[in-house]
Amino acid sequence: MSDSSVIIGIDEAGRGSLAGPVVAGAVLLMPELEAHPLIADSKKLSPEQREEAFLWIEDNCTYGFGIVEGSEVDAKGILACTELAMTKALEMIEKNYYSYIRYY
């Protein structure tokens, strides 16, 4: 990986439910944060560790999320809406990242 590479982790929640929204979250990780102990599969973290990870990510990372409501899932299908939620999450990262760069 080159020095200018970035890593964006992205995942969704809600695909297994029969009703309700699909939500995707994405986090831009700088290479020096890659080995942080809280950056892991959330299913491998305790509820307390997940809360700690959430707070740490909020304070230290550029992140985004996307939400697609259940009515749209009914109309468009789960796969299309999962992809849409992920796209929204990535767009939020792009907006927040460039706002951060312009600020500094």
Backbone as ProteinMPNN parsed JSONL, in Angstrom:
{"seq_chain_A": "MSDSSVIIGIDEAGRGSLAGPVVAGAVLLMPELEAHPLIADSKKLSPEQREEAFLWIEDNCTYGFGIVEGSEVDAKGILACTELAMTKALEMIEKNYYSYIRYY", "coords_chain_A": {"N_chain_A": [[0.845, -1.163, 0.0], [0.562, 2.227, -0.803], [1.966, 5.324, 0.53], [0.003, 7.249, 0.3], [-2.352, 5.96, 0.417], [-5.639, 5.174, 1.593], [-7.757, 3.655, 4.01], [-11.002, 2.502, 4.097], [-13.397, 1.335, 6.127], [-16.428, -0.404, 5.887], [-19.77, -1.253, 6.682], [-22.951, -2.872, 7.084], [-26.185, -2.79, 8.697], [-29.205, -4.363, 9.484], [-30.063, -5.873, 7.369], [-30.985, -8.394, 7.918], [-33.44, -8.153, 9.054], [-37.042, -8.188, 8.832], [-38.506, -5.934, 8.56], [-38.152, -2.383, 8.601], [-35.391, 0.012, 8.61], [-32.392, 0.004, 6.514], [-29.124, 0.363, 7.5], [-25.969, 1.785, 7.019], [-22.588, 2.034, 7.953], [-19.509, 3.792, 7.77], [-15.982, 4.157, 8.056], [-13.147, 6.124, 7.81], [-9.907, 5.161, 7.954], [-6.832, 6.106, 9.086], [-3.526, 5.026, 8.289], [-1.915, 4.78, 10.639], [-3.768, 4.249, 12.594], [-4.712, 1.777, 12.173], [-3.974, -0.506, 13.671], [-5.211, -0.202, 16.106], [-6.637, -1.368, 19.152], [-9.444, -1.299, 19.404], [-10.42, -1.277, 16.883], [-12.013, -3.456, 15.262], [-13.879, -6.406, 14.367], [-17.138, -5.8, 15.186], [-18.725, -7.738, 16.324], [-16.996, -9.236, 17.774], [-16.406, -7.739, 19.917], [-17.176, -6.769, 23.274], [-20.311, -5.494, 24.631], [-19.614, -3.197, 26.132], [-17.073, -2.602, 25.097], [-17.805, -2.043, 22.461], [-19.269, 0.331, 22.8], [-17.23, 1.96, 23.796], [-15.551, 1.915, 21.562], [-17.202, 3.2, 19.681], [-17.344, 5.825, 20.775], [-14.629, 6.486, 20.659], [-14.141, 6.364, 17.886], [-15.847, 8.413, 17.014], [-14.476, 10.625, 18.071], [-11.942, 10.477, 16.878], [-11.849, 9.773, 14.174], [-12.737, 10.112, 10.676], [-15.975, 9.703, 9.682], [-18.978, 8.207, 8.335], [-22.499, 7.735, 7.686], [-25.3, 5.987, 6.362], [-28.779, 5.867, 5.784], [-31.526, 3.989, 4.819], [-34.889, 3.945, 4.487], [-37.462, 1.601, 5.539], [-39.736, 1.537, 3.835], [-38.651, 2.235, 1.384], [-36.952, 0.086, 1.011], [-38.854, -1.908, 0.679], [-39.865, -1.098, -1.795], [-37.645, -1.022, -3.566], [-35.99, -3.172, -3.037], [-33.759, -5.23, -1.066], [-30.967, -5.51, -1.68], [-30.359, -3.365, -3.477], [-30.96, -1.244, -1.783], [-29.189, -1.631, 0.317], [-26.783, -1.136, -0.989], [-27.286, 1.549, -1.631], [-27.428, 2.716, 0.951], [-24.776, 2.301, 1.753], [-23.457, 3.852, -0.163], [-24.398, 6.4, 0.555], [-23.16, 6.599, 3.066], [-20.45, 6.635, 2.327], [-20.43, 8.988, 0.8], [-20.914, 10.853, 2.813], [-18.565, 10.609, 4.29], [-16.747, 11.564, 2.373], [-17.596, 14.25, 2.12], [-17.234, 15.163, 4.807], [-14.49, 14.677, 5.135], [-13.238, 16.343, 3.229], [-14.123, 18.79, 4.187], [-12.759, 18.851, 6.602], [-10.086, 18.895, 5.689], [-10.032, 21.394, 4.383], [-10.42, 23.014, 6.582], [-8.092, 22.805, 8.049]], "CA_chain_A": [[0.0, 0.0, 0.0], [1.373, 3.437, -0.875], [1.789, 6.259, 1.644], [-1.193, 8.065, 0.1], [-3.535, 5.097, 0.471], [-6.519, 5.243, 2.741], [-8.59, 2.474, 4.228], [-12.344, 2.807, 4.571], [-14.167, 0.166, 6.533], [-17.86, -0.149, 5.723], [-20.617, -2.402, 7.021], [-24.374, -2.546, 7.167], [-27.019, -3.447, 9.706], [-30.618, -4.313, 9.131], [-30.405, -6.743, 6.241], [-31.64, -9.602, 8.372], [-34.779, -7.907, 9.594], [-38.121, -8.204, 7.848], [-39.048, -4.584, 8.445], [-37.277, -1.361, 9.156], [-34.393, 0.582, 7.713], [-31.053, -0.539, 6.344], [-28.177, 1.386, 7.912], [-24.567, 1.462, 6.748], [-21.613, 2.922, 8.559], [-18.184, 3.73, 7.158], [-14.964, 4.887, 8.799], [-11.863, 6.3, 7.14], [-8.849, 4.861, 8.914], [-5.476, 6.467, 8.708], [-2.692, 3.833, 8.518], [-1.416, 4.672, 12.016], [-4.851, 3.809, 13.473], [-5.134, 0.447, 11.749], [-3.711, -1.528, 14.684], [-5.846, 0.148, 17.375], [-7.35, -2.554, 19.654], [-10.895, -1.195, 19.27], [-10.78, -1.408, 15.478], [-12.19, -4.892, 15.118], [-15.243, -6.834, 14.077], [-17.929, -5.444, 16.373], [-19.27, -8.958, 16.938], [-15.961, -9.773, 18.65], [-16.258, -6.82, 21.048], [-18.249, -6.778, 24.265], [-21.116, -4.266, 24.528], [-18.856, -2.072, 26.682], [-16.029, -2.268, 24.133], [-18.454, -1.402, 21.305], [-19.567, 1.715, 23.188], [-15.938, 2.654, 23.847], [-15.107, 2.066, 20.17], [-18.05, 4.231, 19.085], [-16.9, 7.128, 21.263], [-13.286, 6.708, 20.144], [-14.266, 6.65, 16.453], [-16.421, 9.76, 16.903], [-13.472, 11.629, 18.417], [-10.649, 10.321, 16.209], [-11.92, 9.315, 12.785], [-13.738, 10.639, 9.766], [-16.94, 8.622, 9.515], [-20.244, 8.552, 7.705], [-23.531, 6.71, 7.767], [-26.412, 6.13, 5.433], [-29.995, 5.189, 6.237], [-32.581, 3.837, 3.818], [-36.087, 3.546, 5.231], [-38.108, 0.339, 5.196], [-40.635, 1.684, 2.683], [-37.817, 2.217, 0.185], [-36.502, -1.298, 0.887], [-39.982, -2.628, 0.087], [-40.042, -0.698, -3.19], [-36.459, -1.229, -4.403], [-35.294, -4.416, -2.717], [-32.739, -5.13, -0.027], [-29.626, -5.32, -2.222], [-30.244, -1.991, -3.972], [-30.99, -0.316, -0.649], [-27.92, -1.793, 1.034], [-25.793, -0.384, -1.768], [-27.607, 2.969, -1.471], [-27.004, 3.119, 2.298], [-23.309, 2.356, 1.745], [-23.085, 5.022, -0.96], [-24.645, 7.574, 1.397], [-22.121, 6.628, 4.096], [-19.211, 7.068, 1.678], [-20.584, 10.404, 0.449], [-20.763, 11.628, 4.045], [-17.124, 10.63, 4.574], [-16.103, 12.471, 1.425], [-17.95, 15.623, 2.517], [-16.579, 15.474, 6.083], [-13.04, 14.653, 4.957], [-12.817, 17.56, 2.531], [-14.361, 19.903, 5.113], [-11.656, 18.782, 7.557], [-8.863, 19.329, 4.998], [-10.133, 22.836, 4.159], [-10.346, 23.68, 7.888], [-6.675, 22.842, 8.441]], "C_chain_A": [[0.897, 1.236, 0.0], [1.09, 4.334, 0.326], [0.531, 7.097, 1.511], [-2.48, 7.243, 0.14], [-4.358, 5.374, 1.719], [-7.309, 3.948, 2.815], [-9.934, 2.968, 4.722], [-13.023, 1.488, 4.875], [-15.645, 0.502, 6.421], [-18.629, -1.429, 6.041], [-22.054, -1.929, 7.134], [-25.013, -3.279, 8.322], [-28.454, -3.351, 9.216], [-31.013, -5.216, 7.993], [-31.166, -7.981, 6.688], [-33.065, -9.395, 8.863], [-35.817, -7.909, 8.472], [-38.731, -6.831, 7.643], [-38.045, -3.61, 9.026], [-36.203, -0.944, 8.185], [-33.156, -0.298, 7.559], [-30.108, 0.614, 6.657], [-26.78, 0.901, 7.58], [-23.702, 2.497, 7.442], [-20.268, 2.722, 7.891], [-17.23, 4.601, 7.968], [-13.693, 4.929, 7.965], [-10.783, 6.112, 8.194], [-7.505, 5.29, 8.35], [-4.594, 5.261, 9.056], [-2.216, 3.676, 9.956], [-2.496, 4.21, 12.999], [-5.264, 2.362, 13.218], [-4.978, -0.612, 12.85], [-4.361, -1.216, 16.035], [-6.692, -1.029, 17.859], [-8.869, -2.485, 19.523], [-11.362, -1.272, 17.819], [-10.817, -2.894, 15.183], [-13.629, -5.177, 14.692], [-16.079, -6.586, 15.328], [-18.522, -6.658, 17.064], [-18.263, -9.607, 17.889], [-15.724, -8.887, 19.865], [-17.428, -6.985, 22.01], [-19.102, -5.523, 24.066], [-20.374, -3.03, 25.053], [-17.756, -1.628, 25.72], [-16.624, -1.593, 22.893], [-18.775, 0.053, 21.613], [-18.279, 2.535, 23.232], [-15.413, 2.905, 22.429], [-15.892, 3.168, 19.473], [-17.573, 5.618, 19.485], [-15.518, 7.475, 20.714], [-13.334, 7.075, 18.661], [-14.827, 8.048, 16.249], [-15.37, 10.841, 17.114], [-12.241, 11.613, 17.52], [-10.692, 10.004, 14.725], [-12.921, 10.131, 11.976], [-14.686, 9.488, 9.466], [-18.186, 9.139, 8.81], [-21.241, 7.428, 7.907], [-24.603, 7.017, 6.739], [-27.581, 5.317, 5.928], [-30.982, 5.167, 5.083], [-33.781, 3.231, 4.534], [-36.716, 2.272, 4.681], [-39.024, 0.433, 3.994], [-39.859, 1.66, 1.369], [-37.265, 0.813, -0.063], [-37.607, -2.132, 0.238], [-40.107, -2.342, -1.405], [-38.877, -1.116, -4.084], [-35.735, -2.546, -4.174], [-34.113, -4.186, -1.788], [-31.347, -4.868, -0.59], [-29.418, -3.885, -2.696], [-30.184, -1.002, -2.813], [-29.752, -0.441, 0.23], [-26.832, -1.003, 0.33], [-26.031, 1.125, -1.637], [-27.169, 3.482, -0.102], [-25.485, 3.237, 2.37], [-22.813, 3.559, 0.949], [-23.276, 6.301, -0.155], [-23.568, 7.708, 2.474], [-20.801, 7.122, 3.508], [-19.272, 8.54, 1.28], [-20.415, 11.301, 1.673], [-19.287, 11.708, 4.446], [-16.427, 11.625, 3.658], [-16.365, 13.928, 1.808], [-17.207, 16.022, 3.794], [-15.065, 15.546, 5.942], [-12.57, 15.939, 4.289], [-13.092, 18.806, 3.362], [-13.222, 19.986, 6.123], [-10.376, 19.317, 6.924], [-8.889, 20.851, 4.789], [-9.983, 23.612, 5.476], [-8.884, 23.839, 8.309], [-5.882, 23.291, 7.281]], "O_chain_A": [[1.888, 1.28, 0.729], [0.111, 4.139, 1.046], [0.031, 7.611, 2.512], [-3.569, 7.775, -0.08], [-3.829, 5.759, 2.761], [-7.5, 3.25, 1.82], [-10.002, 3.763, 5.66], [-13.198, 0.639, 4.001], [-16.065, 1.587, 6.824], [-18.196, -2.534, 5.714], [-22.327, -0.735, 7.264], [-24.47, -4.246, 8.855], [-28.85, -2.359, 8.604], [-32.199, -5.319, 7.676], [-31.92, -8.557, 5.904], [-33.806, -10.358, 9.063], [-35.494, -7.66, 7.311], [-39.408, -6.598, 6.641], [-37.199, -3.976, 9.841], [-36.107, -1.471, 7.076], [-32.907, -1.207, 8.351], [-30.275, 1.717, 6.136], [-26.441, -0.257, 7.828], [-24.043, 3.678, 7.507], [-19.926, 1.609, 7.491], [-17.616, 5.644, 8.496], [-13.223, 3.903, 7.475], [-10.752, 6.819, 9.201], [-7.109, 4.874, 7.262], [-4.884, 4.547, 10.016], [-2.121, 2.552, 10.45], [-2.176, 3.82, 14.122], [-6.069, 1.796, 13.958], [-5.795, -1.529, 12.932], [-4.085, -1.905, 17.016], [-7.401, -1.636, 17.057], [-9.525, -3.526, 19.53], [-12.563, -1.326, 17.554], [-9.793, -3.512, 14.892], [-14.475, -4.283, 14.667], [-15.768, -7.102, 16.402], [-18.795, -6.616, 18.263], [-18.639, -10.436, 18.717], [-14.937, -9.234, 20.745], [-18.542, -7.306, 21.594], [-18.664, -4.584, 23.402], [-20.493, -1.944, 24.484], [-17.526, -0.431, 25.543], [-16.02, -0.676, 22.336], [-18.571, 0.921, 20.764], [-18.245, 3.672, 22.76], [-14.893, 3.981, 22.136], [-15.313, 3.982, 18.754], [-17.413, 6.492, 18.633], [-15.263, 8.622, 20.347], [-12.642, 7.997, 18.229], [-14.337, 8.792, 15.4], [-15.371, 11.857, 16.419], [-11.556, 12.629, 17.405], [-9.644, 9.972, 14.08], [-13.829, 10.755, 12.525], [-14.251, 8.417, 9.043], [-18.411, 10.344, 8.707], [-20.87, 6.307, 8.257], [-24.78, 8.158, 6.312], [-27.407, 4.207, 6.433], [-31.242, 6.19, 4.45], [-33.698, 2.147, 5.11], [-36.527, 1.916, 3.518], [-39.086, -0.506, 3.2], [-40.34, 1.134, 0.365], [-37.124, 0.396, -1.212], [-37.342, -2.957, -0.637], [-40.417, -3.238, -2.189], [-39.086, -1.52, -5.228], [-34.955, -2.986, -5.019], [-33.546, -3.095, -1.733], [-30.608, -4.066, -0.02], [-28.416, -3.258, -2.355], [-29.433, -0.028, -2.865], [-29.314, 0.543, 0.825], [-26.056, -0.291, 0.966], [-25.074, 1.894, -1.542], [-26.598, 4.568, -0.004], [-24.964, 4.17, 2.981], [-21.849, 4.213, 1.349], [-22.421, 7.186, -0.177], [-23.114, 8.816, 2.759], [-20.112, 7.936, 4.123], [-18.281, 9.259, 1.406], [-19.837, 12.384, 1.578], [-18.818, 12.756, 4.888], [-15.615, 12.432, 4.11], [-15.443, 14.744, 1.815], [-16.617, 17.1, 3.855], [-14.425, 16.391, 6.569], [-11.604, 16.555, 4.741], [-12.358, 19.788, 3.249], [-12.772, 21.081, 6.46], [-9.657, 20.101, 7.544], [-7.877, 21.52, 4.996], [-9.478, 24.735, 5.482], [-8.491, 24.87, 8.853], [-4.659, 23.399, 7.374]]}, "name": "protein", "num_of_chains": 1, "seq": "MSDSSVIIGIDEAGRGSLAGPVVAGAVLLMPELEAHPLIADSKKLSPEQREEAFLWIEDNCTYGFGIVEGSEVDAKGILACTELAMTKALEMIEKNYYSYIRYY"}
